[in-house]
């Protein structure tokens, strides 16, 4: 008997749902709240459906709650890289772009591609991710207030308030950084992974912690390329016939937080990491622009991250020389 599938298009406030049987399908919409999730389950029972294979895109925190809710009820849940859904839509010559059409496409993808089941992350990862993302929010808020202070404002009361808020944000940032490291130190596996990441030139202790807060389990990725696709760092080629040949660009369809974390370390790695430095020098000779080189360095950095975590061995600066030397 073929499994009934359910495609869910997730947004901040709503869930657009397409329930698909082998010969028919139906559509509904629910609030993306705890109450809306319960209504979704009641709707499934009204459709006389006991178990579904639910599929949704990995779009960040908006889909996490409904995915966990369905998983706990015993449904099969798949959380898929949006790049896969997008590519599948292109292969189907998809033209419509609406919430309902997106839900139908995800259901069709689930029925035909049968993506791997997902399971909720362990509590220690969720806590680390929450701390890391809180730190990013605080640092973004600090940058905004700093920009306001430097914008030319002269009103004394406003200047004093901005300075007081910046001082408070600095205190909170220090506090969260300590909480992040304390959390990692309480979990030996995380601590070991952090040390492995620190062995890569360009990655410090805090960056390693941030990366661990976005990469749940390296074993979930079959290859470094798959991890790069998850981060939206794989090149996207645009060609058509003989007349359209645009330059490749990063797909940017994936985990934006991961790309943000990698940006500054990759700039540093272009100068100090021997493998990434040599890699970027070769690409520069082919005419890549500075921003394209940074994107390539980010992708290469993520490949190194995958390597040290997957194999459990520190970064080896002589890896290329050893690879080229065959005794």
N, C-alpha and C positions, 0 to 999 in steps of 0.2 A: 504493500500500500504506500502510495507516494505521500510524503510529509507535506502537511499544509504549511505554507510559508507566509510570513508577514513582513512587509517592508515598512520601515518607519522613517519618515523624514523629520528630523529633529530641529526645532528652533528654540529660542529662549523661552517662549511662552506657550508654544503649541506642539503637538505631535500629530502629524498627518500619517494615517495608517492605511495601508492596502493589504487586505487579507486575501490570499490567493489559493484556490483549490486547483486541481488539474484542469477543470473545464470552465471555471468561472472565478470571478473576484468581486470584492465589495470594498467600499472605502468609507472611512469616518475620520473625525478629528477630535482630539482631546486636549485638555489643558495639560501643560507640562508641569504638573504639581503632584503631590502625593495623592490628592483626591482624584485627579485626572488619571493617574496610573490605576487606581482601583476601578474607576469607570471603564477603563480599557479591558481589565480582566473580566468585569461583569458583561461587557459587550461580547467578548470571546465566548463566554458561556451561553449567551443568547444565540450565538451562531452555532451552538452545539460543538464547539471546539475545545478539546481538553488540553492538547499540547501543540504548540507551533514551533517552527524554526524562525525566530525573529531576527531580522538583520537591520542594522543601522550604521551610519557612517561614524568614524572616530572624529567627532567635531569638538572635542573638549568636554568640559564639565556639564554642558547642557544635556547630554545623553547618558551620563553615568548613572543617574538615579533610576531611570526607567529600565536600563540594562540590568542593574542589580535586582530591581524588583521582579522582573520577569524571570531572571535566573533563579531567584529564591523560590519562585512558584513552580519550578521544575521545567520551564520551557528551555529549549535550546536557543542560545543567543550568540550571534556573530557580530563583532564590531570591526568594521572593514575600513581600510584606508580609503579616503574619498577619491584618491587618484584612480583606484581600481574601478570604482563606480563610474567615474567620468570617462575612462577609457572604454568601459563596457557600453555606455550610452552612445559614444561615437561609433562604436562598431555596429550599433543598431540604427544608425542614421537618425538619432533622436533630434527632434526639432523643437518640441515644446519644453518650456522651463517654468513650471508651476509647482507648488507644493504637492498637489495631487499627482502630477506627472512624475515628480521625484520619488514619491512613495511607490508608485507603480514600477518605476525603473529598478528601485532597490529590491522589490519583491521578485521581479523578473530575474535580476542578478542572483538572488538567493536560490531561486528554483533551478537555475541552469548551471551556476558555478559552484554551488554547495560549499560556501566558505567554512573554514574551520570554526569549531565552537570556541566561545570565549568564556572566561571565568573571571570573577571579580578579583582585583588585586589584593594582596595581603594588607592587613591594617598598617604595618610599619611603612609600606610604600605609600599608602594614601596619606599618612601623617606627614611623611617627608615631602611629598608633592604639595600638600597644603601649605607647609612652612615655606617651601621654595617659592611658590606662587605669591604668598603673602609678602615675602621679601621683595619680589619684583614689583608688586603694587606699591609698596612703601618707597622704593627707589624711584619709581615713575612719578609719584606724588612729590617727592623731594625735588626732582628735576623741574617739575612744573612751578613749584613755589620759588625755586632759585631763579628761573626765567622771569617770573613776575618781579622779583626783587631787582633784577638787572635791567628791567624794561624802562627804567627812567622814572619810576614812581617816587614822589618826593614828600607826600603827605606823611607826617611823622607817625601818626597813629597806625597807618597802614604798614609802614616800614617796620615798626616795632612788632606788629602782629606777625608779619611775615618772618622776621628773625626768630620770634618765639616759636612759631610753627616749625621752622627748619630745625631748631634745636630739639624740639620734641621728636620730629621724624628721625633725626640722627640717633637719638636715644633708642627709639623703637627698632631701627635698623640694626644697631649693635646687639640689642636683645634677641632679635630673631636669628641673627647669625650664630649667636651662642646656642640658641635652642636647636638650630639645624645640626650643629656639630655634636651637641650632647646626644641628640637622637641617633645620629650615625654611630657614635661611640658605644651606644647601648646594644647595637646589633652587629656582631662580628662579621657577618657576610657583607654588610654594607661598608663596614670599615675596611675590609680587605679590598673591595671593589674601588673604594675611594683612593686607596694607596696605589692600586694599579693604574688608575686614570691619572694620578699625579705624576706618574713616571713619564708621561707624554709631555715633551716640551711645549709650553703654551697653555697647559692646563694646571691651575692651582687648586688648592684645597676647596675653596668655595665653588669654583666652576665645576669641579668633580662632583660636589654635593648637588649642584643644580642639575647636572646631567643625570645623576642617579634618580632625581626627582621626576624626570620625564621619560626615562627608559625603564620601564617596569621590570622586564626580565629579558636579558639579551638572548636567551634560548628560544624566545618566541619568534625571533627573526632567523630565517634560514640562511641569509647571506648579508654581507655588508651593504650590498646594493638595496636590499629590501629595507634595511634600517634607513638608508639615505632617502628612499622613497617615502617612508613614514614621516621623515622630516621635511619633505618637499624639496629635496636637494638634488634630485635626478634631473638631467637635462631634458628639455622638451623641444623636440625638433618640429619645425614648421616648413613642410615642403608640399608642393602640389604640382605634378606634371613637370614641365620644363621651365615654367615661368616664375614659380613661387619658390624661393629658396631663402627664407629668413634665417638669421643667426639663431643658434640654439640658445635657450634661456632656461633658468631654473623653473621647475613647475610650480613651486610655492604652494602646492596642494598637499598639505600635511600639517605636522605639528609646528605651529609658528613659534611657540615658546622655545622649542629645541633650536630652531634657527637663530633666534635672538640670543640664546646662551652661547652659541658657537661663534658669533660674529667677531667680538673683540679678541678672544683667544686665537682665532684663525689669522687675524691681522698680525698678532705677535708671532705666531708659528711660521708665517712667511719669512721671518727674519732669523728665527732661532731654532726651529725644528728642522734638522738636516733633510729629512725625507720630504717634508712639505716645501721647504725652500727650493730643493732641486726640482721638484714637481712643478712649482710655479715658474721657475726660470725657463723650463722647457716650454711651458704654455705661452709665456711672454714672447718667445721667439716666433710663435705661430700667429702673433698679432692680437691676442686677447687684450681687452681693455682692463683697466685696474679693477673695476667692480666685478667683472667676469672672473678675474683671478681670485678675488676674495671668495666668490661663490664656489670656485673650484677648490680653494683651500679649505673651506668649510666642509665640503663633501669628503675631501681626503682626510680631514681631521676625524670625521665620523667613522671612516673606514678604520682608522687607527684605534678609535674607541672600541669599535666592534671587535677588533683583533685581540686587544689585551683582555677584554672582558670575556670573550668567547673561549680563549685558550688559557686564561688564568695566569698569564705571564707578563712581566713588565715590558715596557717599550724598549726595543733594541735599536739604537741609533745606527748600528752597522748592518741592519737587515738587508738593505739593498746590495751592499758589497758581498755579503754572504750568498745572496741569491744569484748574483752574477758569477761568482766563483764556483766552478765545478771541478773538484779534485780528480 
